[in-house]
């Protein structure tokens, strides 16, 4: 009999608009390959970009927040494993899963450390120099760390964030599992099929407009970096792609200066392969940047910042340049754009990173082994996690009764 997986999504997956959507699709496909019977549930409304999960053989379920109908849903489903997609979902539904599906393995999928991204964003907006103390004292860090303790396994996409949690917050390694994006190996045949240096032209920037780091980076490009590049390359163009771009961002469209705001790209693969360089001047953020990984997958070198490349290359040479000095950023972009040999070396560096650090064929079996080992000794695993048990007793008791109060208030 097939095991049952319940995924409780913060939103319905949108793999064509967000890196988080791609990540979720990779996880779902992985559990399908493991033979799981999957149900995906969410309180969110669907959008035009939401993936039709039924096409993958996955059952879709709409659920209600702060309502006992979810308890009945759990009892009837009897999942063997539950994935909370981000810590906010675990806060909302964790106590219900613990109470009504106590034997289910509870997995937290972080996407990135939201608290780290938020603390960095606040530092940038206030003009502060970011420090880890700001992050450690941020209210969201307390919430996120509590959620990690309450879960049996937390999936971390970035090794840097794995290090932070262990070294700065003393979270036991036994509660964490590094699982980056899962990507197919890039073969020599694939490389040969990519458009060449001469067949590509212009620059590209990709980013969902709902994601604050992307909006900030587009503004940096428009106001600071692109004028410097355009001065050296007066015929070059920069194309901005992304779903949910605001009116402000769309208003930056200025073909006379080569700055083109296009909007959503239905086929990101084609967009990346026709451009010579990707620009990502990210001043804040966390996790692994899907746009930079996609660029490597399609042979497109990139210029980004230390924040952009964080946790992505494990000391391997970057497929372009890493800098947070905007003059250096622009010079590097011009240099790489004009010199075929340097560009080809950068492209090769990206291929090496993908094949060394992100191979699906290697990572999926490791994931299954880890889940099976924890699942077989789940009681012992939870007994060793005393802080997690303490937080379930204290924190979730208050959350439980708050939810029941909201439900009763709504009923009346």
Secondary structure, DSSP 8 states (H G I E B T S, - for coil): ---EEEEEESS---TTT-HHHHHHHHHHHHHHHTT-EEEEEESS---TT---GGGGT-EEEE--TT-THHHHHHHHH--SEEEEESHHHHHHHHHHHHHHSTTSEEEEE-SS-HHHHHHHHHHHHHT----HHHHHT-HHHHHHHHHHHHSSEEEES-HHHHHHHHHHS---GGGEEE----B----HHHHHHS--TTT--SEEEE--TTSHHHHHHHHHIIIIIHHHHHHH-TT--EEEE-TT--HHHHTT-BGGGTEEEEE--S-HHHHHHH-SEEEE--SS--S--HHHHHHHHTT-EEEE-HHHHTTTSTTS--SEEE-S-HHHHHHHHHHHHH-HHHHHHHHHHHHHHHHHH-BHHHHHHHHHHHHHHHHHTHHHHHHH-HHHHHHHHHHHHHHHHHHHHHHHHHH-
